[in-house]
Structure formats: C-alpha cells, structure tokens
C-alpha cells in the first residue's frame, strides 16, 4: 500500500481486523457511518491522515465522535462533514492547525461555529452553503487571513461580520449579506464598503438585502472585480434604488446578471455596456416601465423577464431604429436584434398588452436596402401569466423554435387555440408546443 493510499470504511460493516492491518499508512479516508457514536479504535492510529470524508449511509450522522477525532487526527488537511446532522463544531477543531479545507455544506442543523476556528491559521476554504440553522459567522473569522474561498450562500447567516475586508486573499465570496433593519446586529455587521479591497474575488457573487448606503455601495468598486463573472443583486424595499443600482456597476466582462426586487423606475445605464453578457434575469421589478434596448446585447443567450412593470414589448426593447440608419446608395444594411438569444422566458407581465413587430419605416424607393433579423437563433419561448397579451409577433413565430409554451394567457390561448392556414405554416416546425 502506497503512502497515498485511499480507504473506504462502511460503518455498518467495517470490521476491526480489516482496518487494522493498513490504517497506519492511509492518507485519504472515506467513512460511511450511520448513527455511530464512536469510530473504530484503529482509526485513531491514522496519524498521517490528510483527508477525511465522513458520510452517511441512510442515516444522518450526529457527530458525537468529533471531539475525539479532532484531538487525535491533527495532521488532517481536508475535513468533509457535508450532509451530516451535527448541531455544532466542537472547540477541539482548533487543534487541527494544518486544516486547509472544511466542508460543512448541507449541515442543516448546524447552529454555530466555535471561536477556536480562528486557530486554523492555514485554512483556505470554508463551506457552509445550505447550513440553514447557522445564523451568524463568528467575528474571529476575519482573522483567517489565508482564506481563499468562503461559501455561505443559502445559509441562515443574517449579515457579514465587520472586518471582512481583512480577508484580501479571498478568491471566492459567493454571497454578501447586508444587515437589515438595524437591531443588535447593526454594530457587528459589515457594509458594502468592505468589498473595496477584495478585488481578487471571482466567479459568482450574490448581494442580499440591498438598501440605502449609496456612498458605501459606491466604495465597493464592483467594476474593479475583473474575475467576477456572475452577479445577483437582491434588493430590499428602498426608494433610492435608481441611484443605488447605478453605483453598483459590475465589470464589463460580466457573463450573468440577475436583478431581483428592484424598486426603481429605470434600469441602470451600465447594463448596455455588458457586451459579454450571456444571461440576464430581471425579476420582481414592478416599477420598471421601460426596458433598455436589450436587443443590442451581442452575446445574450438567455433572457428572463418576470414581474416587470412594462406595458409593451416594442422596437425600443429590440433596439432597432431603422429610420435612423445611414445607408449608402447600392448598399444593404443588416440589422439584427438579439443575435444570439436562444431562450426567452416571459412571466407575470401583468400590464403587457402588445408585443409589437417591426414595420419598415423607409421609403419605397429604398425599401430593399435594409435586412432586419430578430431573434434568429431563438429555440425556446415560454410565456406564463400574461393575461392581457393579445398576440405574438411574426418574428417570434418564424424563429427556429423547438419549444413554445404558453400558460395562463387567456387572450393568447383564444387566438391560437386552433392553428389553421398560414398560422399553422408559421409554427409547424415547433416540436414541443403547448398552448
């Protein structure tokens, strides 16, 4: 057996003898336990163990043996307790000074992390994703200056601890939760200003409970986070959203953007500068009356509009202004809106009545000088709960759709319940049709 040997132990049928002969040289150990309260005694002789995964086989392990494990196996670099039913991490975790990776994802009953976690001076990643009972990170976590990855999305954590700005090595910070509504947590909570020096964070970032603090938000300097590819902005109720969202400008290379609960009237000017954007979600923005010319985003593949207060989807939404095109004699201009859009979801646009097509607005003598292409790659269109919408534009029906679904749109259902003649010819290529 080599020094890099891996061993899997089934807690329901481990057998001391089978583990005894080789455990001293094991470096990577995976244990599948049920409701065990102690490990096989031979496991404690694995002094050179580097990684330990404690899973469960049908039952959620309660972690009763953890204190003893943490005192004995101090050389471990990676500890994975994900999915267990432990309620707390024992203070003995501070003895595992070589620990670099601590995975607690999905420990739904975990309520606290000990102060001794600050003794883990080599810790590089901490994952408490989906730890729904964990309401607060210990303030000493800001002492973990070697931390590269901090994952807290979908946990119960209510705010970021003050001093998070010290963790300048962070490469991953998947969620930043702003403290809401004052209270005793206000004095312990960080504000957006503390993101200023965390320019190495990349991948995905969700900012929860956005409200007020415009100067702090401006200091966050999101546009300097060049490694950031996905951004989700979740707003709280706020009357200054128009100004707040403007100062939250992300880097121009952003690929995915979600805006939830936005209370402003207009969307930010910087949105049209996101030329690499692949996916855009605008959800629960009931005050937004006019959409920017999203059709000009050259790489957009997925667009979801849900609960937005617009009254129509018109040429402004497409970003086409044929009448202003400068066309030289003998030339043919090609105008394309949403050139790469493949999926469009429209849901709960309660005020929308019209979805306009495009009519040529050039004279007869040059009517052939402009070729207009709209959503030429659209494959999926899903429309839900748009009760006033009366018809779909021809450019949608003639797109290369593979799937069209219409739900809770009585006017559309009445119009398209029976496809006949020219209407049927327009949509006969659609393989998955539901109206």
N, C-alpha and C positions, 0 to 999 in steps of 0.2 A: 504494500500500500504506500503510495507516494505521500509526500507532505502536503499536497494539495487535495488529498482525498476528501470526497463528499460522502456523507452518510445520512440516510433517512431512517428515522425510528418511528414506528407506529405505536402510539401509546396504548392501543388496545391489545397489542400482541408483540411487545418489544423483546421480552426475554433477556434477563441479565447476562446470560452466557454469551449470546450472540454479539452483544455490545462490548463485553469485557475485553475481548482479545485485541481490538483495534482502536478503541476510543482515544487512546493517548496520542495518536498521530493524526486524528481527524482535525481538519481546519474549517470545514463548512458542514454544518449540521442542520438538518430539517427534521423537526419533531411534529408529529400529528397526534395531538392529545385530545382526550375527551374532558371529563371533569376531574382530572388528576390534581392532587394537592401537592405532589412531590415528584421529582424526576427520579429515574433510576439512579442509584447512588454512583454508578460508574461514570455518569455524565460529568460529575464534578471533577473528574480527573483529566478532563479535556482542557488542560491549562493553556494549550496553544490555540484554542478555538478562535477563529477570526470572524465567522459569521454564524448567526443563529436565527433560524426561522421557526417560530412556534405557531403552528396552525391548529386547526381543529377538524375533527372528523365526525361531523354530525352534531356535536355539542359545542357550545361556545365556552372555551376555557376561561376560568375566572382569575387566573394569575396568582393563585395562593403561594406558589413556589418561587415567585420572582425575587423576593429579598435575598434568599439563599443563593440563587443563581447569580445575582449581581455582585454578591460578595466574593463568590468563588471564581467566576469566569471573567476576570478583569482585563483580559487581553482582547476581548471582542471588539471588532471594528464596526460590525453591522448587526443591528438587532431589529428583527421584524416581528411585531406583535399584531399586525393588522387583522382586523375582524374579530379579535378576542373580546370577551365581556368584562375585561378588567375595569375597575372603577377609579383606580389611581395608580400612578407610577411610584413605587417606593423610593424613599430618600436614598437608599443604597445605590441608586443609579449613578450618583456622583462618584462612586468608586471606579466606574468603568471609564477611566480617563483617556483611554485610547479610542473610545467610541467615535465614529465618524458619521454613521447613518442610523437614525432612529425612525422607524416607520410604525406609526400608530393609526394609519388610515382605517376608518370604519369602526373604530372602537367607540361605539355609540353610547356606552355607559361611563366613559372616562370623564370625570368631573374636574380633575386638577392635575397640574404638573408641579413637582416639588421645586423648592428654591435651590436645591442642590444641583439642579440641571445646569446652573452656571459653572459648576466644576468641570463640565465636559468641554475642556479648552480646545479639543480637536474636532468638535462636532461640526460637520459640514452640511448635513441635511436633516431637517426635522419636518415630518409629515403628519399633520393632524387633520387632514381632509376628512369630512363627514364624521367628525367627533362632535355630534350634535349636543352633548351634555357639557362640553367644555366651553364655559362662558368667558374665560379670561386667560390670557397668557401671563405667566409670571413676569414681573417687571425686570427681574435679573436676566431675562433672555437677551437683553440688549448688551450683555457682557460677552456674548458668544460671537466675538469679532471675526472668527474664521468661518462663520456660517455662510454657505453659498446658496442653499435652497431652503426656503420657508414656505410650506404649503398649508394654508388654513381655510381654503375655500369650502363652503358648505359645512363649516363647523359652527358651533354656537358662540364663537368668540364675538363679543359685542363692540370691541374697539381695539385699536393698535396701541401698545404701550408706549408712553413717552420715552424718547431716546432711541427709537428705531433707526434714526438717521445714522447712528454709530455703526450700523452693520453695512459698511461700504463695500464688503466683498460679495454681497448678495447678487446672485445671477438670476434667481427665481424668487419672486414675491407674487404669488398668484392672486392675492386679494388684499386690499387695504380698506379697512372698515373705519368709517368716521363715527365718532361718538355722537349719539343723537339725543337732543332734548335736555342737555345739562345733567344734573344729578351728581351723585358722588363720584362717578367715573370721569367727570369732566377734567378734574385735576390730574388724573393719571393717564389721560389719552393724548396720543399724538395727533397733530393736524397735518394737512397735506403738504405744508411747508417742509416737513421732514423727508419728503421724497426727493428734494432738490439734489442731494449729493449721491443718490442711489442710481447713478447713470448706467450701471452695468446690468440692471435687471432687464430681462428679455422674455421672450415667449409671450405668455398671456398675463394680463393684469385686469382684475375686476375692482372697481372702486365703488364701495357700497355706501348708501345713505348720504349722498352728496347734498350739501346745503350750504348757503352763505359762504363766509370766509373767502371772498373773492381774492383778496391780497394773498392769502395763504395758498390758494389754488394756483395763482399766477406764479408764485415762487416754486411750485412743484416742478416746473420746467419739463413737462412730459415730452415736449418736442425734442429734447436732448437725449431721450432714451432710444437710441438708434437700434437697439436689439429688440425692441418691443414690436411684436407682430400682431397681437390680438388685444383689443381694448374693449372693456364693457363698462359703461357709465350708468350707474343706477341712482337716480335722483330721488331725494325725499321731497316733500311738499315745500316749494320755495318760489317766491315771486321774483327772484332775481336770476332765474335760470338762464335767460338770454345772455346776460353778461358773464355768468359763471361758466357756461359752456364754451364761450369764446376763448377764455384764458386756459382752457384745458386742451389746447391744440396738441395732438399727438404727432409723432414723427411722420414724415411724408411717405415712408416706406411701409406704413401700416397695411396689413392684409385683411384684417377682420375687425369690424366695428359694430358694437351693439349699444343702443341708447334706449334706456328703459325709464318710464315715468317722467319724461322731460316736460316741464311745465311752461316752457317758453312758447312764443308765438312763431319765431323764425328759427331755422336751423343754422348752425354756425357757418361762417364764410369759409373756414378752412376745410370743410368737407370736400369741396370740389378740387382741392389740391392733392387729395389722396389717390394719385393715379395708379397705384399698385393694388388698390382695394379689390379683394375678391368677393367678400361677403359683407352685406350691410343689413342690419336689423333695426328698425325703428318701431318701438313697441310702447303703447300707452302714452302717446304724446297728443292728448286730446285738444290742446290749444293750438297745435300747428295747423295753419290754414293753407299754406302754400309750400309745396315741395320745391327744393332746388332742382336744377336741370340734371338729374341723376343719370340720364341717358348719355351724358358726356363722359362718364367714368369709363375709361377704355378697357379695363380688365375685370369689371364687375361680373361675377358669375351667379351669385345668389342674392336675391333681394326679398326681404320680408317686411311688409307694412301691416302693422296691427294696431288697432285702436288709435289711429291718427285722425285728426280733425279736418282733413282736407275735404272739399266739396266736389272736386273733379280731378280727373287724371287727364291732363291736356298736353298741348305742344310744349308748354313750359317745363313740364315734368320730363318730357323726352329730350329737351334741349335742342330742338330743331327750329331754326329760323331761316326758312328757305328764302323769304322775301329779301333778306339782307345779304344773301350770298353774292359775292363778286365773281361773275362768270364771264370769261373772255369769249369772244366770238369763236365758234367752232369747237369749244371745249365742252366736256360733260363732267359736271361736278358730282361726286359721290358723297352722300350724306348718310351716315349710319348712326342710329341711336341704340344704345345698349348692345354694342357689337358682340360681346361675349356672354351675355346673360343666358343662363341655362335653366334656372329655377326662379319662379316668381310666385310668392305667396301673399295674398291679399286677404286680410281677416279683420272683421269688425270695423269696417269703414262705414259707419252708420249714416254719414251725411253724403256720401258719394252717389250722385245720380248718373253722371255722364263719364264715360271713358272715351274720349274723343279720338278719332282717327286723324290723319293728316291730309289736307287738301292742298293742291298746288296753288301757290299764290304768285305765280309768274305769268307773264303774258303768253298768248297763244303762239306768238312768233318764236319764243324760246322755250316752249313747254317741254322739249326733249333734252334740254341742257342739264337737267338735274335728275339724278337717280337717288331715290330715298329708300333706305333699308332700315327696318325697325325690328329689333329683336330677332335677327336672322338665325340665331342658334338656340332659341327657346325650346326646351324639351318638356318642362313640367310647369303647369299653371294650376294653382289651387286657390279657390275663392270661397271664403266662408263668411257667413253673417254680414252680407252687404245687402240689406233689404230694399234699398232704393235704386240700386244699379240696374239699368234697363237693358243694356246691350254691350256686347264685346266688339271692339274694333276689328276690321278686316285683317289688319296686320298680325293680330294675335291668332286668328283662326287659320291663316295661311302659313303660320310659322311651322317649323318641323316638330310639332308637338308629339310627344309619346304618351303623355298623360294629361288629362284635363278633368278636374274635379270641381264641382260647384255644389255647395251645401248651404241651406238656409238663405237662399237668394230667390225669393218668390217671383220677382219680375223676370229674372234670367230663366228660371225654370219654365215659366209660362211661355216665354219667347222661343226657347229651344227644346221644349219637351218633345216635339216631333220634328226631326230633321228631314227636310224634303228638298228636292231640286238642287238649286245652286248652293243652298246652305249645307246640304249633305256632302256635296263635292268638296267644299272647303275643309271639312273635318274628317273625311273618310280615311285619312291616313293615321288618325289617332288610335293607338292600340288599347289604351286604358282610358275609357270615357265614362264619367259618372256625373249625371246631372239629375 
